[in-house]
């Protein structure tokens, strides 16, 4: 069944809203996020949110006439060779979605790294107000360089002005930004040279200024041409350094608890707030905790990169046996809420944010999205 296209809100609007909430560029390199199935131009009136795209969730989406499913875990993760209704794998659920005109969007580690995402939700349940990422995510859209040129003192203003005119020296709303410092340059011209200053075949010492500016990478060729045209030297000396974005967002969260709290007390509080069926702890139940290191889902080795120790608690979904032993050896603690249970609390928050970002579109949390693990 193919849904009719509409001039109203479309699936592409969901993609745009999610890009604002959890930019896909924040996802881990190995992840698969964004619109995984569906027509961006298809109409959108209802979005169903879940952690896992199971057959039960798809049945619920069909019954509720949902136009899209926002599945936290990507149902298409590794390359696949076929999509079959009878495969018994996640692609079977995707097939049903496509057959019923339901788009599938996944956010996963993009939401983990985003402000207000999965890790921030758990931090909020702990009462933590200020957090920092455990590991920053590079921003691939950040494309800036620094260009440095060495200029005789008498030519500095001419060369700098040419570089400014070509697009260098912009920082936010400021223009003509540069840094200059004096020094001494040396050169020895070969037999075919015609030096502007001094004589070929003789080691020369020249008082110069080091002039450096930031520049959008796309403008580097134009700025290089401008500085070489304005410079009097046959071979102007200049360097280009690619820059990285200032660290802002990333995976995991770390922050101080509002007050010292025992491990057992914090575990019980989180179990109640997340409705986790079974919560495990690592460490002395009465250990006083002061700082939380939060990694929803599976903690892996990430908490160890920040040097957890006494007074620290790792809050996650699941912990490997040998990692639990390492946590004990370091005198720290851990709370494992269950993989699904650590991620599920973000869905109501995300539904509210989508409702604000998509007026006229109903965003609801799937009732049949359940923890695959139970308690005997």
Phi, psi and omega in degrees: 000127180253128180280144180291145177283155184223155177278353180279209180295137182238174179302328179299331178292324175297316178300317180295318180296317179292327178295328176287317182286312183221083182307133182299336180294344179278348182293154176295153184301327184276353189276170178227097186237167180106198179282111184268334180205145176123173182256116180302335182271359181289149181294152182226117176234337182215136178238132177254129182255138178209167172275313182238135177277088179261170179298323179296322179293319179297318177300319178296318180296320179294315180296325181273001181057043176287145179265341181207153174240127173262098181263119181302308177279130179293121177287339171249108187245309177257161178304136180238152182259345180204159174233109186232145179291337185252018185286335185075008181245173180305334181295337178295321177293322177297319178302315180297322179296312180298317181297333181254014176069030181254123179283154179234122178239139177233145184241320173041239188292344173295319178286332176297322183272337187290153174297132181077011181276201188305313182290324178292328178296314178294321177300319178296323178294337177272355182082013181280129184264323185236127181228162172228150178293155175279327182213121184284148179260125177298145179262104183291346180274350181281113184230081178230153178227166171243133179245132183237130179227149182249122192229138172303144187306322184291343185253359189304311185294322180295314181292317180298317180298319179297320179293320178299316182296332181276355175118002180273163172084023178258123176230105184061233180270008179261145177233171181057038180271129178207164173233137184226139177212140183277159178187190181237127177255154178231152173201154176230108183284137177282183187296333183263003185273161175224075187298142177294321181241133176085198187232141176298146179082002180234134178292120183251148177240122186233133174284122184228166174247135171272119181244125180230145181214153170274153181205141173300135185304325181295338182265358183303312180303318181294321180291320177299317178297318182296317183289323179290325177292323184276338183282145181273345183287149173297318181232081179300140177269123178213155179232149177235124181243118175292139181253155174251155182292148174301137181294126181231300185243158181184183184281144177074167178217150177221135180193162181279137174293150182297335177202154178302138185215144178288152181301313182297319181295318180292320180298317180294321179297315180291325178298319180292317185286331181261350185061030178294135183289323184213120181247130177253149177235154175236122179116181181290122181304333182264004180303130179280127184252142180234332183226141179247139174244113192248127175219100181294161181077241179250127185292320184059213183267358186304316181299332183286345179287344181254009174068054178298145181207198180304136181089351179261146175231129175271121179249120186208191177265309181218150183229135176289150184307310184288334173290324176297320177297320178296318178300317178297316181299328181277358180076014178261186185226170178208152174232122178252110184277346191104137186305305182296316184295331180285338183260330184303323183300342180284339186296313177299323178294316179295322179300319179295319181292323177292323178299320178290322183277344182231076180303134180087355178252130180269125178244120183229154179270132183295133178282334184265010172275105188233158177296127180293341178265145176235179179248127182289000000 
